[in-house]
Amino acid sequence: MDEIINKVAQSGLETIDLEQFYPQGEIVVFDLKPFLFMEMILKEKDFRTALQSHDWEQYRQKNVGIICSVDTVIPLWAYMLVMSYLQPVAAYVAAGDAEFIYKTVYLRNIGQLDTSAYVDKRIVIKGCGDKRVSEVAYAEITRLLRPVVKSLMYGEPCSTVPIYKNKG
């Protein structure tokens, strides 16, 4: 009887699952609108007083985006002031909506990958999973790995789409 050979196991392919870099923790939005006079005008003294009395603990270990949901002129220092309150308690804070925070945290997590572990290797970026993986994650992992890998593919080890092959 012929021995069954697992060619996928012998191929030397390594799989990277982008879900391992998925943003951890809740993503919430801090809206400047309720802190504005008539929800339209920033009055510095009132704004500062409102921020001082705000419960910042509700953002503990969360990923927070700072937005203003009303179309009005907000001085840039207002975002800085809100950041100064959020930064000590939140896991991550940036000016932007929830989608921006999701993508930014995802990129930050992928950016911590030690690419030296993948030099001259054949890598498959897993294509399916349980979580929504952003296109920015696929683009970023490609940007980071292309300079060091022997080849880069998308999909599953048994069925891949070639992305890059080092011809050197």
N, C-alpha and C positions, 0 to 999 in steps of 0.2 A: 504494500500500500504506500502511495506517495505521501510524503510529509507535507502538511499544510504550512506554507511560509507566509508570515505576516510582513508583506513588503512595506506597509506603512511604518511599522515599528523599526524596520531596517533602514528606512530612508534617511534617518538623521534629522528629520524635521522637528523643530521645536515650535510649540504653539503658545501664543500670547493671547490671553483673554482680556480684552479691554474692560470688562466688567470689574476686574480687580482694581481699577483706577477710578471707579465710579465715585462721584461725590458722596461723602458720608455726612450724615446729619441733615436736619431739615433746612430747606431754603425758604426764607421769608423776605418780605419787602417792608422797608420803612418808608412811608410816604410823608413828604413834607407838608402836603396839603392841609391836614388838620391843625398844623402849627402856624398857619398863616391867618392874618386878620381877614375876616370874611372869606377865608379860603382862597385869597387872591394876592394879598400884599404882605410882604415880610416886613414886620416892624421889629427892629433889632432887639429892643429891650423886652418886648413881649415874647419874642421867639426864644431868647436866652432863658427867660423865666420858665417858659413852658418846657424847654429841654431839661432844665435843672430838676423840675418836679416829675419828669417822666420816669416810669418804671423800666429801667434798662435791663433788669434781670430777666425779663421775658425773652431776651435775645441770647441768653447764655448758651454757648456752644452751638449756635445756629449759624448758617451761612446767610448773610444779610445783604440785600441790595437796597441802595438808597435811590429813591425816585421822587419826582414831583408829578402827580397825576393830573395836575391842572396846568393849562398853558399860560404861564406867567413868567415874569423875569425873576429869577432867583440869583442873588449874588453868590459867587463861587465860594466865598468864605463860609456860607451856610452849610455846604456839603462837608467842608473841613470840620466845622464845629460838631455836626452830627457824627462824623467819623471819630472825633476825639472821645465821644461818649460810648460809641459802639465797639471800638477796637479792643478795649480791655476785657469785654465780656463775650463777644462773638467769636466763633471759630474762624470766620473769614468775613470781611466787609469790603464792598466796592460800590461805586456809583453805577447803577444799572438795574434793569429789571431781573426777575427771577430766571429767565432764560439766559441772560448774560452771566449771572452768577453761576448757574449750572455749568455753562461752557468754560468759564474762567477757572473754576475749581477743578474741573475735569482736566484742563490743560496743565494746571499747576501740578496735579497728581501725576500725570504722565511725564511731565518734565523732570520728575525725581527719579526716573528710571536710569539705572546704570547701564548705559549702552555698551560698555566694555565687555560685558558678559555675552554679547551677541556678535562679536567680531568674527567674520568669516563663517557665520552659521546660516543655515537655511531656516527661515522663519515663516510661520503661517500666522496671520492675524485672524483670530476666530471671527467668523461672520455671523453667527446666530447666538442668541442667549435669552435670558429672562428679563433683562433690563434694556431700556432704550439707550443705545449708544449713539452719541452725536457724531455727525460727520466731521466735526472738528477733532474728535478723538482719533478717527482713522487717518485724517490728514496729518495730525501731529505725530503719531507713531511712525508714519512713513517718513516724515521729515527727520525724525531723530535716528531711525534705523538705517535708512538708505545709505548713508556714508560708510557704514561699518559692516553690513551683512553681505553674505555671499549671494543670497536671494531672498526676496520678499514676496509672499503670496497672501491671498485673501481666501477665506472659506474654512474648510475642514481638511485635515490631512489626506482624506480619501478623495476629496474633490476640491481642488484649488483653482483660483484664478491667478495667473502670474501677474505680478506688479512690477518687479524689478529683478534683474539678474546682472551681477557684476561680471563683465566680460573680460576683466583684466587678469 
